[in-house]
Amino acid sequence: MPRGHIDSLTASGLVEGWALDEARPLAPLAVAVLTASGAQIADGYAHLWREDLAQAGLGYGWCAFRLALNVPAEAASRQSLRLVEAGTRAVIFEGAAALHDDGPHEIDDLDALIGADPTLMPSIELLESLAPLLDAFLAAQGVEAFVGAAYLYVLGRRVDPSGLASFSRLLRSKRLTPYAMLLALAEGPEFAERGCRLVPPNRPGFPFVAA
């Protein structure tokens, strides 16, 4: 059953909130925003990361949306709005949303681009809320499988025998958690030399989701 909320409208013409299907918390949910009369004024995916959602245990933090309105934000703020699942039109939330002045949203540097694009992830630390998911993957697939997947995910290569032995020993002895292993790889010189960014958990290529 989808859950969600419309948090606010912005003067720059966005509607903000969150939505997720609790049965598939990392699957981006397609949503639409309708007026009380049924007119669609925004649509898109709830697939952005937000720290407060991660802290609340909602979609591991990866279920926020910021959608462009096709009507003036001030007009939308004067009426009740409905957040619906795009495909089924099932109502997720209904109510008014406050309007706030957020200033211009110009993407003029790398940090702004990363904030607007969920296909880029600026830091491995955004995976900390997924620690239970990583633990479950290790328990289901085994230590060696986790180490191998971690090397492919973070460093883009197969694990070498030395790395496999060292990290397997640390994971088995509980001196290292699965998340701490990913953090160690991402903070090492090899990752820095690659100059690549990690695939977010709600995009293809993230290996630690159970089939």
VMD Tcl script that draws the C-alpha trace (Angstrom):
set ca {
  {0.00 0.00 0.00}
  {1.58 3.31 -1.04}
  {2.21 5.97 1.58}
  {3.16 9.58 1.08}
  {2.65 13.25 1.77}
  {2.69 16.60 -0.01}
  {4.95 18.72 2.16}
  {4.97 22.10 0.45}
  {4.75 24.20 -2.67}
  {7.59 26.54 -3.61}
  {7.47 29.98 -5.15}
  {9.82 28.72 -7.87}
  {7.08 26.35 -9.09}
  {7.72 23.01 -7.39}
  {5.66 20.64 -5.30}
  {7.68 18.73 -2.70}
  {6.95 15.65 -0.66}
  {7.55 11.93 -0.43}
  {5.92 8.65 -1.46}
  {6.79 4.98 -1.40}
  {5.38 1.49 -1.72}
  {6.34 -0.13 1.58}
  {6.44 -3.56 -0.07}
  {9.18 -2.28 -2.43}
  {10.81 0.62 -0.57}
  {13.67 1.14 -3.04}
  {11.53 1.03 -6.19}
  {10.90 4.62 -7.37}
  {7.15 5.27 -7.19}
  {5.51 7.11 -10.08}
  {3.18 9.76 -8.68}
  {0.95 12.61 -9.85}
  {-0.52 15.62 -8.11}
  {-4.14 16.52 -8.86}
  {-6.42 19.38 -7.90}
  {-9.76 18.72 -6.20}
  {-11.40 18.85 -9.64}
  {-9.08 16.12 -10.93}
  {-6.79 18.28 -13.07}
  {-3.20 16.99 -13.09}
  {-0.73 19.71 -12.17}
  {2.49 17.69 -11.68}
  {3.86 14.20 -12.17}
  {7.12 12.29 -11.87}
  {8.97 9.91 -9.57}
  {9.55 9.84 -5.83}
  {13.21 8.82 -5.99}
  {15.31 11.57 -4.40}
  {17.24 11.22 -1.13}
  {16.30 13.22 1.96}
  {18.01 12.94 5.33}
  {14.86 13.39 7.41}
  {13.18 10.52 5.56}
  {16.18 8.27 6.20}
  {16.03 9.14 9.90}
  {12.31 8.33 9.92}
  {12.93 4.95 8.28}
  {10.98 5.80 5.14}
  {12.33 4.15 1.99}
  {15.87 4.28 3.44}
  {15.62 8.00 2.62}
  {15.27 7.47 -1.15}
  {11.59 8.39 -1.65}
  {11.36 12.18 -1.88}
  {10.03 14.11 -4.87}
  {10.38 17.65 -6.21}
  {8.07 18.01 -9.20}
  {7.53 20.95 -11.53}
  {4.04 22.44 -11.40}
  {2.22 23.27 -14.63}
  {0.16 25.96 -12.84}
  {1.23 28.90 -10.66}
  {2.23 27.72 -7.19}
  {0.15 30.43 -5.52}
  {-2.99 29.18 -7.27}
  {-2.25 25.59 -6.26}
  {-1.77 26.63 -2.63}
  {-5.34 27.91 -2.44}
  {-6.96 24.50 -2.96}
  {-6.90 20.94 -1.71}
  {-4.48 18.69 -3.58}
  {-4.35 14.94 -4.07}
  {-1.18 12.88 -4.35}
  {-1.95 9.73 -6.34}
  {-0.10 6.73 -7.70}
  {0.37 7.55 -11.38}
  {-0.71 4.21 -12.79}
  {-3.70 3.31 -10.66}
  {-4.73 6.83 -9.57}
  {-5.03 5.43 -6.04}
  {-5.07 8.36 -3.59}
  {-2.00 8.45 -1.35}
  {-2.58 11.81 0.33}
  {-5.17 14.58 0.19}
  {-4.92 18.02 1.74}
  {-3.66 21.58 1.40}
  {0.02 22.45 1.04}
  {1.73 25.58 2.33}
  {3.59 27.87 -0.05}
  {7.10 29.02 0.79}
  {9.65 31.22 -0.94}
  {12.61 29.07 -1.91}
  {14.31 31.45 -4.31}
  {15.60 30.46 -7.75}
  {16.62 26.85 -8.46}
  {19.46 27.30 -10.89}
  {21.82 24.39 -11.47}
  {25.13 26.19 -11.82}
  {27.60 23.91 -10.06}
  {28.28 20.22 -9.47}
  {26.68 20.11 -6.02}
  {23.44 21.56 -7.39}
  {23.47 19.05 -10.23}
  {23.94 16.13 -7.85}
  {21.13 17.42 -5.66}
  {18.77 17.51 -8.62}
  {19.77 14.24 -10.27}
  {19.09 10.95 -8.43}
  {21.39 9.06 -10.83}
  {24.36 10.70 -9.06}
  {25.29 10.07 -5.44}
  {27.79 12.45 -3.85}
  {28.78 10.31 -0.88}
  {28.89 6.69 0.25}
  {27.51 7.97 3.55}
  {24.04 8.18 1.98}
  {24.02 4.38 2.17}
  {24.30 4.33 5.97}
  {20.52 4.09 6.35}
  {20.64 0.90 4.24}
  {22.74 -0.95 6.83}
  {19.91 -3.45 7.54}
  {19.62 -4.19 3.82}
  {23.37 -4.77 3.53}
  {23.31 -7.02 6.59}
  {20.46 -9.03 5.08}
  {22.34 -9.42 1.78}
  {25.41 -10.75 3.61}
  {23.31 -13.16 5.68}
  {21.51 -14.48 2.60}
  {24.39 -14.59 0.09}
  {27.40 -15.17 2.32}
  {30.54 -13.25 3.19}
  {32.48 -13.97 -0.02}
  {29.54 -12.95 -2.20}
  {29.19 -9.68 -0.30}
  {32.90 -8.85 -0.58}
  {32.83 -9.60 -4.30}
  {29.75 -7.46 -4.85}
  {31.26 -4.64 -2.80}
  {34.40 -4.54 -4.94}
  {32.39 -4.50 -8.16}
  {30.06 -1.80 -6.85}
  {32.62 0.57 -5.34}
  {35.79 -0.11 -7.33}
  {34.34 -1.52 -10.56}
  {36.55 -4.60 -10.56}
  {36.71 -8.16 -9.27}
  {38.06 -8.65 -5.78}
  {41.68 -9.82 -5.53}
  {42.58 -12.82 -3.30}
  {44.20 -10.63 -0.66}
  {41.21 -8.32 -0.40}
  {38.79 -11.25 -0.29}
  {40.70 -12.92 2.54}
  {41.19 -9.75 4.59}
  {37.65 -8.38 4.35}
  {36.07 -11.83 4.78}
  {38.01 -12.30 8.02}
  {36.97 -8.89 9.33}
  {33.30 -9.40 8.45}
  {33.16 -12.87 9.99}
  {34.75 -11.65 13.22}
  {32.26 -8.72 13.38}
  {35.16 -6.26 13.49}
  {33.71 -4.70 10.35}
  {30.09 -4.22 9.33}
  {28.98 -4.51 5.70}
  {28.37 -0.75 5.52}
  {31.80 -0.06 7.10}
  {33.41 -2.19 4.40}
  {31.79 -0.11 1.63}
  {32.92 3.02 3.45}
  {36.50 1.72 3.69}
  {36.63 0.98 -0.04}
  {35.15 4.37 -0.95}
  {37.62 6.21 1.27}
  {40.63 4.43 -0.18}
  {43.04 5.76 -2.81}
  {41.82 3.43 -5.55}
  {38.29 4.85 -5.46}
  {39.62 8.41 -5.44}
  {41.78 7.70 -8.49}
  {38.79 6.34 -10.42}
  {36.96 9.63 -10.01}
  {33.56 7.96 -10.38}
  {30.35 8.34 -8.45}
  {28.34 5.52 -6.99}
  {25.02 4.26 -8.34}
  {22.18 5.11 -5.91}
  {20.25 2.21 -4.41}
  {17.12 2.95 -6.41}
  {18.81 2.63 -9.80}
  {19.87 -0.43 -11.86}
  {23.38 -1.50 -10.95}
  {22.94 -1.46 -7.17}
  {23.71 -5.08 -6.27}
  {22.59 -5.37 -2.66}
  {18.83 -5.74 -3.17}
  {17.42 -9.19 -2.59}
  {15.78 -10.74 -5.65}
}
mol new
graphics top color blue
foreach p $ca { graphics top sphere $p radius 0.5 }
foreach p [lrange $ca 0 end-1] q [lrange $ca 1 end] { graphics top cylinder $p $q radius 0.2 }
display resetview
